[in-house]
Structure formats: structure tokens, C-alpha cells
Amino acid sequence: MKTRPMPTLSRLACAALILGGPAATAAAQLPVRGYADGFVRKFDPADPAVRYRVAVRDDDRRAYHVEMEIRNVADSALALQLPNWAPGSYRITNAWRRIRGLAATDAAGRPLAVTKPDSLTWTVRTGGAPSVVVRYAVEVGSSPNNRSYLGREAGLIDGPATYLYLAGRQHLPAQVRFALPAGWRIGTGLEASLDSTVYFAPSYDVLIDSPVLVGRIQRWVFTADGTPHQIVIANDGRPVPFDTLAFVDMVRRITETAIAIFGQAPYRDYTYIFVVGNGGGLEHLNSTTIGVAADSLAGDVRRAASVTAHEFFHTWNVKRIRPAILGPFDYTRPQRTLDLWFAEGNTSYFGGIIQLRAGLITRDGYRGIVRNLISAHHANPARLVVSPERASWTTWDGPEANDGYSISYYDQGQLLGLLLNIAIRDSTENRRSWEDVFRYLFARFAGERGFTSLDLIHSVNAVSGRDFQDFFRKYVSGAAEIPWNDYLERVGWHVEFRDSVEPVDLRLELVPPGMAFGAPGPTDQWRLQVTQGTAWSTAGLRTGDVLVRVNGRNVLASPVAFDAFRTLREGDAITLDVLRGARPLTIPVRGQPYRTSVAVVTEMPDASPRALRLREGMLTGTTDR
């Protein structure tokens, strides 16, 4: 079923549709509001008490074995659910498919009836038992990655895929005990106890937002802003030869630089979890999981700087400054927002700024990041079709939702962050900045209430004293062409676009299994997103084609099938077997060059002292007030 495009909403027209008033009048949302809040952990004595036990068994290294104990049960039936998506990862996961052998008993071990009314829910008939124990296994893969796996010497426990919850009662605190092989250690952001195997979470939301690295792991500790931080890393028990001093120093610099933007750390401790394996990262409340390649670490630890800075800045942006719909969470269905360009894209913007200010890249290196982003944006025809808000809203749907056009709200938001920082500094004579807007948002939307799209405009206007509604209408809600030099020249930079010939056309996007694609629900297959005018569309491929084989290799059974894309050269032939509906097709494609344009960003030799002052403030984070 094809998704009907959502019309672009003007800011004025959608005002009545978006809840929440001007941010300028909102009271600061502080975590402690009164005397008792500082030391009393409130709970209802009538509520059930929930405890988990997670075991790694030598006789089954294909699954984590979970025991969920529920005490103080008053209901005749308990509805247990498993999240169908994970905060920070905006796709349906179908994690329920990896639950096996679920059974329930009372405290004495007598079996209780369990039914499954829908894919996400298990209903336990308690028979009046005051305590219920539910046991099940969570199947996981063995390949190390930044989400979930279990190897011979280490593993990563992904909360949303592991812990069932009492439906409608995610506010309940939880205790979790880990039963691990001898010699295994634990790295997590969960609250530790005097027992090194037992941890605490004040709610289910916090529990599943705290991944746990277990196994034979390395650990380092450092202090930033007087707050303890730890780095834990696992390579399934195998040592990785890399410069550990430089690695810890890199992470410490990133941490200190990001904290300086806001003035203090918003947590009591923080855990960086690194896994030597597949790349990527995912943010959490007081931790992050990051996948790093062994050769990257061994070659230059700074190759991990970009993802580390991005994920750590999420500590503020998304985990605390969040779109209103992203908390409290509904784990059963997609949670759409117009503002992922801000939540993710601006996190990428500050990721680059943090690397620069931490001394991990040079100013020329940062300008290179800007150049590459503008090049990619300008070369993508989707820039004039899919607005940042539209890209955010349809991230759950896959590229068919936008008629085959695809553009990254990460890149869109990163560029918008740059432009807004320039525009705010320019309009306030360098007295206010984009950082000031983030501090303003943190004071008002880091508590019970998240922000709306209108709140963003109100906040920018309140901080700058100027009206940015037209900017948002053109470049955030709309997809107008960005007049780059109107902004860049205000800070003494100039961009021009030059024709270029790329050696081989690789403009093909592969949508992985698990992502919704033009219809509600996930897929179990790789699909294609094909841009018109590319070698792939000319050969006959279409957006929505199911990719079955590459050069005769089944893509679900053989990950090396994708090596054919990475190694494609001019003149080489690559054959794709696809399904279009129920019809199998075999389509050969030949590697060929294509013409494009690239951005060249230079420093203006005749830049005014004012422009240089604005640029210096933007790069260093200083203002003139």
C-alpha cells in the first residue's frame, strides 16, 4: 500500500494542531522541585514489584535466559508486552519473534495459563497467585554489534528486546540480577548495588534505556566536570592492539567539551560502551553503545571520534531535550515527529563542533565536513522535494512514501544547525548563538514536557529577539533551495559548485530488513530505493524491488553478497535478482561513471573583521556579550 504524501504544514496553519504554548513562558523543568524530592523515592505500596534475572548459560550461547518475577499481584490476569521499537532507533523491530519458550508459574512452581492475544502481548492467568514468575529465552546473534549479541566471551544485552513489561505500568521500578559465567564482568549505566551482580532502575523506561555489556571486558575510568565516567570495551575476549591512552584521552576531551556547552553534566555517572564489531551507535540516558572496527582502532583511534561525539551529545539532545511524543513512550507503534532533523541532525552538527573544539580535527578539517555535506545535499534531487520535516515524519515508512526520493534528515539538520548559528550570531551582533537556544530548551523541555515544532520557533525567537518564522517556513517545513553564500559569506566563507565526474555510479540505497517500507509494519527482506537518472534506474530497477541475490549470492544468507557493491568499478557487471510483486527478475547493471557537482568552500581573502569575529565565535563557542 502506498503512503499518501503528507502535505507540508505551514507554521501558522498547524498552530492549532500542535499542543503546547510558547516556550518563552514555560517554567523551567527541574528534576528536583521540593525538599522531599531530593531523597524520597515515591511508590504506591499497592503496586506490583518487578524483578528480573538474566542468565548466560554455557549450554546455550544462542540466547539470554530471562526470569521475570512479579510480586504483590492483585489482578486475575497480567498483560505482558515487549517493545516493538527502541528509543533512538526509529524502526519497527518485531523483537517478539525472538522470544521462545515463554511459560509462567506461581511462586511454588505450579504452571499458570498463558495466552497470546496479539504479537506483542502475552496474558498470564494468575489464578489468584500473589506472586508470578515468567521465564523465557531471548534469541540473539553471535556477531558483535552495538545493539545485541552473545558470543563465547562477551555479549550485549539490549533492553527493549529483552525485558517484558506490565502493560500500562512502565513507571514501576525494577531490579535486575545477572547470572554470568565465571570471570565475566558488567558494564552498564544502571544503578549499581552492593552486590556486583544486582542493579536497579527507577522505571521500566530507564531499565530498557540502559544496555548492559557483559563478558571479559576492558575498563577505564576518568573524571569530567567532577563526575565519574567509565569506558568499557569488548572484543569477545580477544585483545585489540590499539593506543589505549590516546583512546581514553579522545573520549575524555569529547566529554569535557560537550559538558562545557551546557555548563554541567545532567547525570551522576556515565558509561561509554564500545563493541569491536559492526559500526554505528545508539544513545541512552547515561550511557551509549558504539560499534567500532578493530582495524579502525588499531589504525587511528580518532576514527571513532565522530560517532562518539554524536552519541554523547544525545545526552542532552533527545534524551532530555526531546520532541514531545518521544516520552512517555508508546512502545507498540511508530511515534512520528516532524523534528528528527533537530533531534538527530543537530546532534550531528554539534558532533562536528565538539571534535573541532576538543582539538580532534583542525579548522580546515571542519570546513571539509561542511564542504562534503553541502556537496551531498546539492547533488541530491530530493533536496527540492523532501523537506526536513517530511524526512523526519516518514522515517518509519521507507522511501516509497516519498515517491522514491530519499534524503537524510541527519545531513539536512546538520546544515540547518550551521545556518541557524550563523543567522542568530549575525542578527544579534554575535551576542547570541545556537548554543544559547539549546541551553534555553534544556531549561524548559528537559523534564516532564517535551517540545513541539512551534516551541522550536518560539525558542529561537525568544533567544535571538528576531523572527525566524520565515526561515523555518522555507527550509524546515519547506524544501526551498538554500542560498548558501547568503549565509556562509556572513562568516567569511564562500562556496561554489564545480562539475565533477565520479568513477562509478553507486547512487543506490539498500533498505534493510526490519524497516517499514511504504506500508505499516516491518519487512523481512532487503529492498531497493532507486533514484531516477542513475545507472540502476536505467538498467530497469525500481524503488520497492525486493533484493534476493547479488551475483548469485543470497543476501539474507550471505552478508558478503554486498561486497559486490563496494568493489564495483567502471565496466564491471553486477547482477541483481529481485522480486517485483510476485514476479522474479534478473537485472544486470554495468558500472559506469556519472557527472555531478561538488562544493568547494573557501575562506574569503577580503572577509570583513565582523565576519571573522562571527566565524571565530561560531567555531569556538564564544559570544560578545
N, C-alpha and C positions, 0 to 999 in steps of 0.2 A: 504494500500500500504506500503510495507516495504521499509524503507530508506536504500539506498546503503551506506555502511560504507565509510566514507571519509578517504582516505589513509593518513598515517602520513606524514607530510611535514617536510623534513629536513630544518634546518635553512638556509643552503646555497641555496637549491633548491627553497625555497619560497621567496628568497630575491627579485627576480624580480616581485613577485606577490603582495608584500606589499608596499604601498606607504610610503614615509617619509624617511628622511635621518638620519644619526647618531645623537643621542641626544647630543653628545658632542659639536656639532657645532650649536645647536639650540639656538636662543636668548631667554632670559628669557621672559615669557609671563606675563606681569604685567597688572592688570586691569586698571590702570591709566597711560597713556603714554605721556600726554602733559598737558599744562596749562588748556585748556578748558575742558578736560575730567574730571577734578576734580569737576566741578559744572554745566556743561551743559548736560541736558538730551535731546539727539538728537531725532528728529522725522521728518517725512515728512508731511507737512500740508495737502497734498492731501490724506493721508491715512485715512481709516475709524477709528472712535473712538468707542471703545467697553466698555460697562458697563454691569455688571451682578447684579442681585438681587436674593438672595437665602432666601426663607422663610420656616419656620417651622409652620405648621398650626395645630391648635387644632383639626380640623375636619378630619385630615388625617395624622396620625403618621406612615404611611407606605411609605412616600416619602418626598423628598425635592422638593419644587416647585421653579423653576428657571425661571427668566426672563432675556433674553439677548437683550440688546438694542445696535443697530449698527447705528451710526450717520455718516454723510458725505459719504453716499453711492453714488457711481458713476456707479456701474455696473447694468446691467439689470437682472442679476441672481447672487445670492450668494450661494456658496457651503459651507455648514457647515458640520464638521466632529466631531466624538468622538473618542478618542484614543482606540485602541484595545489591548493595554498593558500599563503597568505603569513602568516608570524607576525604576530600583532596583528589580522589580518582573518580572522575565523573563518567562512569560507565556501569552498566548492569553486569554483575559477575556470575549470577547463578551459583553461588557458593554452596547452596543447599545440596547440589548434586554430589558434593564431595563428603557428605555426611553418610556414614554407614553404620549399621548395627545398632541404631538407637533403641534403647529399652529403658524402662522405668521400674523402680521398686519402692516400697516403703522402707523405713529405717531398719526393719527386721529382715529385709531381703525378699519380701513377698512381691511377686510381679504385679504391676499395675497396667491397665489397658492404655494403649497409645494409638491414636488415630492421626491421620494427616489430611485435614480438610482442604489444604492448598499447598502449593510448592514450598512456601516459606514457613509454614506453621505445623507444629506438632501439638496435639492436645492430649494431656495426661489426665486420666480419670483418677482422682486421688483416693476415692473410697473412704473419705474421712480421715485419712492418714495425716498427722500433724507435720510429718517430715517426708520429703520425696527426694529420691536420688535418681538422676538421669545419667546414663552412660552412653557414650558414642565415640566413634573414631572419625578423625578429620583427615582425609586423604590429601597428601601433598606430593609434589615432585621432589626429585633429589638434586636438581640443577640449582646451584646457588644463585640467588637473585635478591632484590631489595624488598620483596613482599612476603614470600612464604616458601619455605623448602625444609627438607630434613635430609641431611647427609650422614655419613658414618661418624663424623667427629664434630658436627655443628649443625645448627638449624635456626630458622627464623620463624617465630610464631606470629601470625597475622591475626589481630584481634577480631575484625569483622567476620572472618572466615572460620573462627574457632569457637567463640563463646555464644551460646544461645542466651536469649534474654526473655524475661517475663513480659509479654506483650503489654504495652501501656505503662510499664513500670521501669523505664530506663533510669529513673532518678535513684534507684536503690543502690547503696554502696555494695562493694563486693570484695571478697578476699580470694586470692588465688595461690595455691601451693604447687610447686613444681617438683616432680619426681624424675630425676635425671640420672644418667649413667655416672659412675664414679669418675671424678676428675673434671666434670663439666661445671662451667660457671655461668652466671647470668648477667646480662646487660640490658637494662630497661629503665624507662622513666617512671615506672610505677613506684609507689611509696614503699620503701623497704621496712621490714620489721626486725626485731632482734633475732628472729630465725631467718637465716640466709636463704631459705627456700620459700618463704612466705612473703607476699606483697599485698598491698591494699590499694583500692581505687574508690574515691568518694561517690562514683556513679558508674553506670554501665558505659555512658559516653566516654568517660575518661579511661575506663578499662580497655575498650577496644581501640582507643586512640594512643595506646602505649604498647607498641610492638616489643617483643622480647627476643633477644639474641641469646641462644644457649649453645654450649659446647666448649671446646678448647679454644678459647679466645684470648687475644691480646688486649691489654687495657692501659690507657694513660689518663692522667688526671691533671687539670690545670685550673687556675682561678682567673676569672674575668669579672670586673666590677664587684670584687669581693665575694663572688658566687662560684660554687664548685661546678665544674664541667668535667665530664668524662668522655673519652673516645674508646669505643670497643670495636674490634675488627675480627672477622673470622675468615679463614680460607679452608674450611673443612679440615682443620688440623695440620695443614701444610704451611710451613713458613714462607713468607714472601720477602725476598731481599729488596728492601727499599729504605730510603733515608728517613728513619722514624723521627729524628729531631726536626728535620725540615717539615715533615708532615704535621706534627703536632704544632709547630710554630705557625704554619699556614692556617690551621683551624683556629688557633688562638687569635691570630690577627683578624680573621674574619669575624670572630665572635666579638672582640673588643670594638671593632669598627661599627658593626651593626648596633650594638648596645648604645654607642655614643650618639647615634641618630635620635634615639628616644630618651636618653638620659639615665636609664636603669633597666635591669633585666626584670621581666614580668613573671619570673618563676623562682623557685628556691634552689633548683638544680637542673642540669640539662645533660642529656645523653646523646652523643653522636654515634649512630650505629652504622658501621661500614661492613659491607659484604663483598668479598672478592668474587666477582661473578658478573652477571648481566648488569648493565648500567641503569641509570635513572634514579629517581629519588621520590620520597613521599614525606610530607611534613606531618608533624604531630605536635601535641600541646607543649611538651617539654622534651621532645626528642625528634630525631629524624632518621630515616633509613635511606642509605645511599649505596648503590652498586658501583663498584669500581673494577676496572680490568687490571689484572696482575701486571701486564706489560706497561700500562699507564703509570701505575705506582712505581714500578722499577725504573721507568724512564725518567719521569719528572712528576713529582707529587702534585705540582701545580695544575696538572691536567684535571684534577678533581676540584679545583677552586671554584669554578663557575657553578656547578651543581650544589656544592656545599654552601656557597653564599646565598644562592636562591632559596634552598630549603630552610636555611636558618632565618632568613628574613621573613619567611612564612610564620615564624613565632609571633610576629605582630600582625602581619597582613594575612588574613584568612583565619588563623587560629584565634585571633582576638578581634581585630578589625574585620568584620565579616559581612557579606550580604545577609539580609535578614532571614532568608529561607534556609541558610546553612547553620541552623541551630536555633531552637531544639531540632533534632534531626528526625525525619521520617525515613527509615531505612528500607521501606518496602517499595518505593517508586522513585523515578527520577525527580530531582529537585532543581528546577530550572531557574536560572537567574540571567539577567542582562549584563552582569557586572564581572564576568570572569576576565575580561580584558584588564580590569583593575586588579582583581584578586591575584591573577597569575601573571599577566603581562607586566604590571608594575613591580611585582616581586622580581621578575627578570631584570627590569630597569635598575632597581636598587642592587641586584646581584652584581651587575657590571660596575656600578658606582662603588660598591663596597670593595671589590677587588682592586680598583684604582686607588682608593683612599688607604687601603691596607698595604699598598706597595707591592701587590702581586702582579700587576700589569702596569705598563707605562701609559703616559698620556697618548702617545701615538697608538698604543695598543687599544686604548679605549676608543679613540677615534676610528680605529679599524672595525671595532664592534658596530659602531654607528653606521659606518660605510656599508658593511655587509648586510645589516638589517634593511637599510634603505634600498640597496640593490635587490634583495629578495622581494621586498614589498613592491617595488616599481615593476619588476619583471612578472609579477603575478596578476593576471587579468581579473582575478577575484577581488582585488582591492577596490574596484569600482562597482562591485555588485553586492558583496557581503560586508556589512558594517561590523564594527567590533561588537556591538550589542547583539547583532544577528548571529555572529560566530559564537558568542557566548551561549545564547539561547539554544542553538541547535547542536551543541557539542554532544548531546545524548543521541542524536539521530543519525549521524553519519552523513557523508557528502551528498547523498541523493536529496536530502532536504533542501539543498541549495542548487539544484539542477546541475550537479557535477562540479560546481565551483567550491574550492576549499582554500581557506586562509587561516593562519594560526592567530588566535587571539593572544597568544604569548607575544608574538612579534608585533602585532598591532598595538597592544598595551604598552610594550616596552618603548615603542616610538612615541606613543601619546604621552607617556611619562616624561620623556625628554622634551617634547614640545611644551607641555604644561609647565615644566620647571622653567624653561626659557621665558615663556609668556608671563608667568607670575613675577619672576625677577624683573623682567623688562617693565612691566606695568607698575611695579612698586619701587622702582629705583634700587633694586637689589635688597630691599628691606624684608621681603617675604619670599618664601620658596615652597617648592613641592613638599619638602620635608616638613614644613610648618603645617601643611594640610594633613599629613599623616599623623602628626602629633595631636592635632585638633580632633581628628577622627578617633584616635586611640582614647582620648579623654572622654568621648561621648558615646562610642559604639563598641567598646570592648567589654561590655557586661551583658546584661540580660537581653538587650535590644541590639540587633544588627542594623546596618544601614540600608536604605533604599537608593535607587538610582537618583531620585531627586535630592536625597541627602548629600550625595556627592557634589552636585552643583551648588547647593546651599553652602556646603563647607568650603569649597574653592572660593566662592564669592565672599563668604564671611572672613576668610583669612586674607584674601587679596584686597578686599574693598572694591573689586571690579566685577563686572557682569560677564561671566564666561558661558552664558546660555547658548550663544551663537556658535561658539567653538564646539560645544557638546552636540548641538543640532547637526553641524556639518560633518564632524569627524568621529563621533562616538555613536550617535543614533543613525547618522548617515554615512555614506561611502563616497564623499566628495574627494576629488584629487587634492592631495596636500601640497600647498605651495612651499616647498621645502626651504628655499632661500629666504622667504619672508620671515622665517623663524631662525634658521641657522646663522644668517648674517648678523642677527642681533647679538650673537656671542662670537663674532669674528670667524665663523666658518662659512665655507661656500661649497655647494655640491653641483656637479654637472654629470650628465649621463653620456656615456660613450658606448658605441656599438662594440659588441664582442661576439666571438664565435666560440661556443662551448664544444669540446671534442666529441661528446656523445650525449644524446638526449635521454636524461634519466628522470624526466618530469612525470613520474608515475607514483601514485600513493597507494600503499597497501593498508587496508583497514583490518586489524587483527581480530581473531575470534573473541567473543565476549562483548563487542561493541554493538549497540543498536545501529541499524543501518536502514534509514528510511521507513522504519516501522517500529511499533512498540515491541520491546523485548530484545534480547541479545541474539547473536548468531554463533554458530559453532564452526564457521568457515572464514577463510581469508577472502576478502572482496577487494575489488579494484575501484579506485577513483581516478578517472581519466579526463584530462583537460583537453578540450578541442584544440586542434592545431599541432599537437605533439606527434612524435613518431608512433606512439602507441595508439592514438585515436585513428591516425591514417591507416594503420595496419588492420583496423576493424574492431579493436577492443572498446568496450563501453562501460561507463560507470555502473556499478552494481553487478558486474560479472563476478561469478564465484571462481576463485583461483583454485584449481585442483592439482595441477602438476606444472613444474618448470623444468624444461629439458628432460622430461620423463620422470622426474623425482616428485613423489607425493609431498606436498608442502606441509601436511599435518604430521606425516611420519618422519620426515627428514628435514630438519632445520637448515642443513647445508644447501637445500634447494635454492635458498635466497642468495647464496654466494654468486649465482649466475648474474644477478643484477649488479652486484658490487664490482664484478670483474668485467663487465661488458665494455667492449672497445669498438671504435668505428669499424664497420664492416663485419663484425661478429654477428652471428644469428642466435637468437634466443626463441624458444618455442614455448608458448603458454597454452595449456589445456584448461579451458574454462567451461562453466555451465552458465547458459543464459536462459533463465527459467529452467525448464527440464531438458533443454537442447544442449548436448555437448559440442564444443567447438575446439578445434586446434588452430591456433593463430601464430604464425611465425612473425617475428619482428627483427629488423636488422638495425644494429647500432649505427647511428648517423649523427653528424654534428647539427647544431642549430644556432641561429642568430638570436642574440638577446642584447640587453644593455646592462652596463654595470655603473654603479655610482662611484664617483671619485670625490671624496671630501677633503678639502684642503684648508689650511689656515690662511686667512686673508692678510696679505702683507700690509695693507693700509687700514686694518681694523682700528676703530677709534678706541681711546682709553676707556670709554664707557663699556664698549663691547668686551674688551679684555677683562674689565672688572667683573662683568656679569659671568663671563666664562670661568674666571677664577673662582667665583662664588659657587657656581654650579658644580665644578669638579671637586672642590674642597669641602663644600657644605657650609660655607661661611655666608653671612649677610652683613649689611652695612648699618643695621640699627644699633 
